[in-house]
Amino acid sequence: MNKFALAAVLSIAAISTAASAQAPAPAQPAAPAPDVLIFTNGDQLTGQVVGAAGGNLNFKSDMAGTLAIPFAKIKELRAGDKPAQFAVVKKGLIIKKNTPAPEGTLRIAGGEILVARDGAASNKDAASESAAIPAADVNVIVPRAEFDKEVSGHHSFTEGWNGVLTAGATLVRSTTSASTFTAAASLVRALPTVGWLSPRNRTAININETYGKNTSPGAIPQTTPPTPNVVTLSSIFHGDAERDEYFSPRFYALGDAAFDHNYAQGLSLQQTYGGGVGWTPLKSAKQQLDLKADLHYETQTYLNTSINGAPAVITPSTQLVGSTISEAYHRNLPHKILFTETANILPAFNVPNDYSYNVTGIFALPVYKRLSASFSTTDNYLNDPATGYKKNSYQFVTGVTYTLH
């Protein structure tokens, strides 16, 4: 390429670069206008309405985070360009599947919650709104999608589960070696998952296992030939499941099953299957008390044991018709400490001497985020243990608890 051709190419490139630099950049679409909250003192806050509960509007701002603002301090709420759809639930309203509730776009003016119909402009005058509700009469405001889902009851089996997982261990390695392991899971699924709807059903699953092994030398000093080591085992297992179906906010029918194994009482397996009723006389944000009673079938099988080297002692199995009378209480204490207590009494109608009971108390102290230190005590009493075993079995367990929700 000669110098004249090279000069022509460079000139064309320079012209193209200059034209590109002068061409305007494509216009970016404008961000949708946010919701605007105006306080009674004239201050303004932009962001997005999240919902409302307890007399407060929950408002999310990029600058201030999510705030709970009393309705009394709000002069006006203006919906943005793309307002979210909400449902407004009044105080005292019992909602069922076909119960209507005002739904649409929110704004606040003159101390009233104004709800625009779908497709209507969000900032119309109050007279054109589908509903005008005094703020003092509002129980909750929730996103419309959440309202429809909770009212219809369309939840998958994996949704709505809450509970805790607990584990603990004790190890001793010396002349005598000992190991004790504990593990527990307590899961509850209550539907609906929100407190502003009456309860529909509840599923509870509890599993608890304590296993221990203690190994001691057969003789000290060792004999010749060595005496076999003495091995002592302990295993206490409890598992239960319960399904509650509510026919009023405080009363429900229940079906339950429970399984127990207790090596310390010579109990191989105790099974109960029954049904009954329950009542919640006390329920608030801080505490709840449930009282329950059922009628059940119960069977007990025992371990075949030997005492002082004598032949195995056979304790016959028993089949019982009885009842479980129980109470369950939990309370949220200061500093986020949770106290839980349960007690069950199991009388047997056909064999009155074959009764049993168990009592459990648990304190959970928060340590870090969802982790807590737990201290639990459990007393199991079986009035008809296997021959050679004590009637009472007591445990005190410390462990670490992880809260699922």
C-alpha positions as CSV (number, residue, x, y, z in Angstrom):
1,M,0.0,0.0,0.0
2,N,1.5,3.4,-1.0
3,K,1.4,6.4,1.2
4,F,-1.6,7.9,-0.6
5,A,-3.8,4.9,0.0
6,L,-2.7,4.7,3.6
7,A,-3.6,8.4,4.1
8,A,-7.1,7.7,2.6
9,V,-7.7,4.8,5.0
10,L,-6.7,6.8,8.0
11,S,-8.9,9.7,7.0
12,I,-12.0,7.4,6.6
13,A,-11.3,5.8,10.1
14,A,-11.0,9.2,11.7
15,I,-14.3,10.4,10.1
16,S,-16.1,7.2,11.3
17,T,-14.7,7.7,14.9
18,A,-15.9,11.3,15.0
19,A,-19.3,10.4,13.8
20,S,-19.6,7.6,16.4
21,A,-18.6,10.0,19.2
22,Q,-21.2,12.5,18.1
23,A,-24.1,9.9,17.8
24,P,-26.4,10.1,20.9
25,A,-26.5,7.1,23.2
26,P,-29.7,5.1,23.2
27,A,-32.1,6.4,25.9
28,Q,-32.5,4.3,29.0
29,P,-36.0,3.6,30.2
30,A,-37.0,5.7,33.2
31,A,-37.2,3.8,36.5
32,P,-40.8,3.5,37.7
33,A,-41.7,6.0,40.3
34,P,-41.8,4.6,43.8
35,D,-44.5,4.9,46.5
36,V,-44.4,8.2,48.4
37,L,-45.1,8.3,52.1
38,I,-45.9,11.8,53.5
39,F,-45.8,12.1,57.3
40,T,-48.0,14.4,59.4
41,N,-45.0,16.7,59.9
42,G,-44.5,17.1,56.2
43,D,-41.4,14.8,55.8
44,Q,-41.5,12.4,52.9
45,L,-40.1,8.9,52.3
46,T,-39.9,7.0,49.1
47,G,-39.9,3.2,48.7
48,Q,-42.4,0.4,48.6
49,V,-45.3,-0.7,50.8
50,V,-44.7,-4.2,52.3
51,G,-47.9,-4.6,54.3
52,A,-49.4,-3.6,57.6
53,A,-50.1,-5.2,61.0
54,G,-50.6,-4.1,64.6
55,G,-51.6,-0.5,63.6
56,N,-48.3,0.0,61.7
57,L,-47.6,0.3,58.0
58,N,-44.5,-1.7,57.0
59,F,-42.7,0.4,54.4
60,K,-39.4,-0.5,52.7
61,S,-37.0,2.3,51.8
62,D,-33.6,1.9,50.1
63,M,-32.2,4.5,52.5
64,A,-33.8,3.5,55.8
65,G,-34.6,-0.2,55.4
66,T,-38.0,-1.6,56.4
67,L,-39.8,0.5,58.9
68,A,-43.0,0.0,61.0
69,I,-44.8,3.4,60.9
70,P,-47.9,4.0,62.9
71,F,-50.9,5.0,60.8
72,A,-51.4,8.0,63.1
73,K,-48.2,9.5,61.8
74,I,-49.1,9.1,58.2
75,K,-50.7,12.0,56.3
76,E,-50.8,10.5,52.9
77,L,-49.5,7.5,50.8
78,R,-49.3,7.9,47.1
79,A,-48.9,4.8,45.0
80,G,-46.1,4.7,42.4
81,D,-46.2,3.9,38.7
82,K,-46.4,0.2,39.2
83,P,-48.2,-0.3,42.5
84,A,-48.4,-3.7,44.2
85,Q,-51.8,-5.3,44.8
86,F,-52.9,-5.8,48.4
87,A,-55.8,-7.2,50.4
88,V,-57.1,-5.4,53.5
89,V,-58.5,-7.4,56.4
90,K,-60.6,-5.6,58.9
91,K,-60.5,-6.3,62.7
92,G,-62.9,-9.0,63.9
93,L,-63.4,-10.4,60.4
94,I,-63.4,-14.2,60.3
95,I,-62.1,-15.2,56.9
96,K,-63.1,-18.4,55.2
97,K,-62.5,-19.6,51.6
98,N,-65.3,-17.5,50.1
99,T,-65.0,-14.5,52.4
100,P,-64.5,-11.3,50.3
101,A,-61.9,-8.7,51.3
102,P,-61.1,-5.3,49.7
103,E,-58.3,-6.0,47.2
104,G,-56.4,-3.7,44.9
105,T,-54.0,-0.7,44.9
106,L,-53.5,1.1,48.2
107,R,-53.3,4.7,49.1
108,I,-53.9,6.6,52.4
109,A,-55.6,9.9,52.8
110,G,-57.5,11.6,55.6
111,G,-56.8,8.7,58.0
112,E,-58.5,6.1,55.7
113,I,-57.1,3.2,53.7
114,L,-58.3,3.6,50.2
115,V,-58.3,0.5,48.0
116,A,-58.6,1.0,44.2
117,R,-60.1,-1.8,42.1
118,D,-57.9,-3.7,39.6
119,G,-57.3,-1.5,36.6
120,A,-58.4,1.7,38.3
121,A,-56.0,4.6,38.8
122,S,-54.3,4.4,42.1
123,N,-54.5,8.1,43.0
124,K,-58.2,8.8,42.3
125,D,-60.4,10.6,44.7
126,A,-61.8,8.6,47.6
127,A,-65.2,8.6,46.1
128,S,-64.0,6.5,43.1
129,E,-62.3,3.9,45.3
130,S,-63.8,0.4,45.8
131,A,-63.3,0.7,49.6
132,A,-62.5,3.4,52.1
133,I,-61.6,1.9,55.5
134,P,-60.7,3.8,58.6
135,A,-57.1,3.0,59.6
136,A,-58.2,2.1,63.1
137,D,-60.4,-0.7,61.8
138,V,-57.5,-2.4,59.8
139,N,-56.2,-5.7,61.2
140,V,-53.6,-6.5,58.5
141,I,-52.7,-5.6,55.0
142,V,-51.0,-8.3,53.0
143,P,-49.9,-8.8,49.4
144,R,-52.8,-10.1,47.3
145,A,-50.9,-13.2,46.2
146,E,-50.2,-14.1,49.8
147,F,-53.8,-13.5,50.8
148,D,-55.2,-15.7,48.0
149,K,-52.7,-18.5,48.7
150,E,-53.4,-18.6,52.5
151,V,-57.2,-18.4,52.1
152,S,-57.3,-21.1,49.4
153,G,-55.0,-23.3,51.4
154,H,-52.9,-24.3,48.4
155,H,-49.6,-25.3,50.1
156,S,-47.2,-28.0,49.2
157,F,-46.2,-30.6,51.8
158,T,-42.8,-29.0,52.3
159,E,-44.2,-25.5,53.1
160,G,-45.0,-24.2,56.5
161,W,-42.7,-26.4,58.7
162,N,-41.2,-24.9,61.8
163,G,-39.2,-26.5,64.6
164,V,-35.9,-27.2,66.2
165,L,-33.1,-29.8,65.9
166,T,-31.1,-30.6,69.1
167,A,-27.8,-32.6,69.6
168,G,-25.5,-33.2,72.4
169,A,-22.6,-35.6,73.4
170,T,-20.6,-36.6,76.4
171,L,-17.3,-38.6,76.0
172,V,-15.1,-40.0,78.8
173,R,-11.8,-41.9,78.0
174,S,-10.0,-43.3,81.0
175,T,-9.9,-46.5,83.0
176,T,-13.6,-46.4,82.4
177,S,-14.8,-45.3,78.9
178,A,-18.2,-43.8,78.5
179,S,-20.1,-42.2,75.6
180,T,-23.5,-40.6,75.6
181,F,-25.2,-39.2,72.6
182,T,-28.5,-37.3,72.3
183,A,-30.4,-36.2,69.3
184,A,-33.9,-34.7,69.0
185,A,-36.1,-33.2,66.3
186,S,-39.4,-31.3,66.9
187,L,-41.3,-30.2,63.8
188,V,-44.7,-28.4,63.5
189,R,-46.7,-27.5,60.4
190,A,-49.6,-25.2,61.1
191,L,-51.9,-24.1,58.3
192,P,-52.6,-21.3,57.5
193,T,-49.1,-20.1,58.2
194,V,-50.3,-16.6,59.2
195,G,-51.9,-15.5,62.5
196,W,-54.6,-13.3,60.9
197,L,-56.5,-16.4,59.7
198,S,-58.2,-19.0,61.9
199,P,-56.2,-22.2,62.3
200,R,-57.3,-25.0,59.9
201,N,-55.0,-27.9,60.7
202,R,-51.7,-28.7,62.5
203,T,-49.2,-31.6,62.1
204,A,-46.6,-32.3,64.8
205,I,-43.7,-34.8,64.7
206,N,-41.3,-35.3,67.6
207,I,-38.3,-37.7,67.8
208,N,-35.9,-38.0,70.7
209,E,-33.1,-40.5,71.2
210,T,-30.5,-40.9,74.0
211,Y,-27.9,-43.6,73.6
212,G,-25.1,-44.4,76.0
213,K,-22.3,-47.0,76.4
214,N,-20.1,-47.5,79.4
215,T,-17.1,-49.9,79.4
216,S,-15.3,-50.8,82.6
217,P,-12.4,-53.3,83.3
218,G,-13.6,-56.6,84.7
219,A,-11.1,-56.5,87.6
220,I,-8.5,-54.1,89.0
221,P,-5.7,-55.2,89.0
222,Q,-6.2,-57.4,86.0
223,T,-6.4,-61.1,86.6
224,T,-4.9,-63.9,84.6
225,P,-6.6,-64.7,82.3
226,P,-8.1,-61.2,82.0
227,T,-11.7,-60.8,83.2
228,P,-13.9,-59.6,80.4
229,N,-14.8,-55.9,80.4
230,V,-18.2,-55.0,81.8
231,V,-20.3,-53.2,79.2
232,T,-23.4,-51.2,80.2
233,L,-25.8,-49.9,77.5
234,S,-28.6,-47.4,77.8
235,S,-31.0,-46.4,75.1
236,I,-34.1,-44.2,75.5
237,F,-36.2,-43.4,72.4
238,H,-39.4,-41.6,72.0
239,G,-41.3,-40.7,68.8
240,D,-44.8,-39.4,68.2
241,A,-46.9,-37.8,65.5
242,E,-50.2,-35.9,65.8
243,R,-52.6,-34.4,63.3
244,D,-55.1,-31.8,64.5
245,E,-58.2,-30.6,62.5
246,Y,-59.8,-27.5,63.9
247,F,-63.5,-27.0,64.0
248,S,-63.2,-23.7,65.8
249,P,-60.3,-21.4,66.6
250,R,-59.7,-23.1,70.0
251,F,-61.1,-26.6,69.6
252,Y,-59.9,-29.4,67.4
253,A,-60.1,-33.2,66.8
254,L,-56.9,-35.1,66.8
255,G,-55.3,-38.4,65.7
256,D,-52.1,-39.5,67.3
257,A,-49.5,-42.3,67.5
258,A,-46.5,-42.7,69.8
259,F,-43.6,-45.2,70.0
260,D,-41.3,-45.6,73.1
261,H,-38.2,-47.8,73.8
262,N,-36.5,-47.6,77.2
263,Y,-33.6,-50.0,77.9
264,A,-33.5,-48.6,81.5
265,Q,-37.0,-50.0,82.1
266,G,-36.7,-53.2,80.1
267,L,-39.2,-51.8,77.6
268,S,-38.6,-53.1,74.1
269,L,-41.4,-51.2,72.5
270,Q,-44.5,-49.4,73.6
271,Q,-47.0,-48.4,70.8
272,T,-50.1,-46.3,71.1
273,Y,-52.6,-45.4,68.4
274,G,-55.6,-43.2,69.2
275,G,-57.9,-40.2,68.6
276,G,-59.4,-37.5,70.7
277,V,-60.0,-33.8,71.1
278,G,-57.9,-30.8,72.1
279,W,-58.5,-27.3,73.5
280,T,-56.4,-24.2,73.5
281,P,-57.5,-22.1,76.5
282,L,-54.6,-19.8,76.3
283,K,-53.0,-18.3,73.2
284,S,-51.1,-15.1,72.7
285,A,-47.9,-13.9,71.2
286,K,-46.0,-14.7,74.4
287,Q,-47.5,-18.0,75.4
288,Q,-49.8,-20.9,74.5
289,L,-51.4,-23.7,76.5
290,D,-53.0,-26.8,74.9
291,L,-55.0,-29.5,76.8
292,K,-55.7,-32.8,75.1
293,A,-57.3,-36.2,75.7
294,D,-57.6,-39.3,73.6
295,L,-58.8,-42.8,73.6
296,H,-56.2,-45.3,72.4
297,Y,-55.0,-48.8,71.9
298,E,-51.7,-49.6,73.5
299,T,-49.3,-52.5,73.4
300,Q,-46.1,-53.1,75.4
301,T,-43.4,-55.7,74.7
302,Y,-40.4,-56.2,77.0
303,L,-36.7,-57.2,76.8
304,N,-35.8,-60.8,77.8
305,T,-33.2,-60.3,80.5
306,S,-31.0,-62.4,82.8
307,I,-30.4,-61.4,86.5
308,N,-27.1,-62.4,88.1
309,G,-26.4,-64.9,85.4
310,A,-29.8,-66.7,85.9
311,P,-31.7,-67.8,82.8
312,A,-33.6,-65.2,80.9
313,V,-36.7,-63.8,82.6
314,I,-39.7,-63.4,80.3
315,T,-42.1,-60.5,81.0
316,P,-45.3,-61.1,79.0
317,S,-46.5,-58.5,76.5
318,T,-49.6,-56.5,77.4
319,Q,-52.4,-55.1,75.3
320,L,-54.2,-52.1,76.8
321,V,-57.1,-49.8,76.1
322,G,-56.5,-46.5,77.7
323,S,-56.2,-42.7,77.3
324,T,-53.6,-40.1,77.1
325,I,-54.4,-36.9,79.1
326,S,-51.8,-34.3,78.3
327,E,-50.9,-30.6,78.4
328,A,-48.3,-28.7,76.4
329,Y,-47.2,-25.2,77.3
330,H,-44.6,-22.8,75.8
331,R,-43.7,-19.3,76.8
332,N,-41.4,-16.6,75.3
333,L,-39.4,-15.2,78.2
334,P,-37.3,-12.0,78.2
335,H,-34.0,-12.0,76.2
336,K,-35.6,-14.4,73.7
337,I,-35.4,-17.4,76.1
338,L,-38.0,-20.1,75.2
339,F,-39.5,-22.3,77.9
340,T,-41.4,-25.5,76.8
341,E,-43.1,-28.0,79.0
342,T,-45.2,-31.1,78.3
343,A,-46.8,-33.7,80.5
344,N,-48.7,-36.9,79.6
345,I,-50.6,-39.3,81.9
346,L,-51.6,-42.7,80.4
347,P,-54.1,-44.6,82.4
348,A,-55.1,-48.1,81.3
349,F,-58.8,-49.0,81.6
350,N,-58.6,-52.8,81.2
351,V,-55.5,-53.2,83.4
352,P,-55.5,-50.3,85.9
353,N,-52.1,-51.2,87.3
354,D,-50.4,-50.7,83.9
355,Y,-50.4,-46.9,83.9
356,S,-47.5,-44.6,83.0
357,Y,-46.6,-40.9,82.7
358,N,-43.8,-38.7,81.4
359,V,-42.9,-35.0,82.0
360,T,-40.4,-32.9,80.0
361,G,-39.2,-29.3,80.5
362,I,-36.8,-27.4,78.2
363,F,-35.1,-24.0,78.4
364,A,-33.5,-22.7,75.1
365,L,-31.1,-19.8,75.5
366,P,-30.2,-18.0,72.3
367,V,-26.4,-17.9,71.5
368,Y,-25.9,-16.9,67.9
369,K,-28.5,-16.3,65.2
370,R,-30.5,-19.6,65.1
371,L,-28.3,-21.5,67.5
372,S,-29.3,-21.9,71.2
373,A,-28.0,-23.7,74.2
374,S,-30.7,-26.1,75.5
375,F,-31.2,-27.6,78.9
376,S,-33.9,-30.3,79.2
377,T,-35.1,-32.6,81.9
378,T,-37.3,-35.7,81.3
379,D,-38.9,-38.1,83.7
380,N,-40.5,-41.3,82.5
381,Y,-42.5,-43.5,84.8
382,L,-43.7,-47.0,83.9
383,N,-45.7,-48.7,86.6
384,D,-45.2,-52.2,85.0
385,P,-41.5,-52.4,83.9
386,A,-39.8,-55.6,83.0
387,T,-38.9,-57.9,85.9
388,G,-35.8,-56.6,87.6
389,Y,-36.0,-53.1,86.3
390,K,-36.9,-49.8,88.1
391,K,-40.1,-48.0,87.3
392,N,-38.6,-44.6,87.0
393,S,-36.1,-43.3,84.3
394,Y,-34.8,-39.7,84.6
395,Q,-32.6,-37.7,82.2
396,F,-31.0,-34.3,82.3
397,V,-29.5,-33.3,79.0
398,T,-27.6,-30.2,77.7
399,G,-27.1,-29.7,74.0
400,V,-27.1,-27.3,71.1
401,T,-30.4,-26.4,69.4
402,Y,-30.8,-25.1,65.8
403,T,-34.1,-23.3,65.0
404,L,-35.4,-24.1,61.5
405,H,-37.7,-21.1,61.3
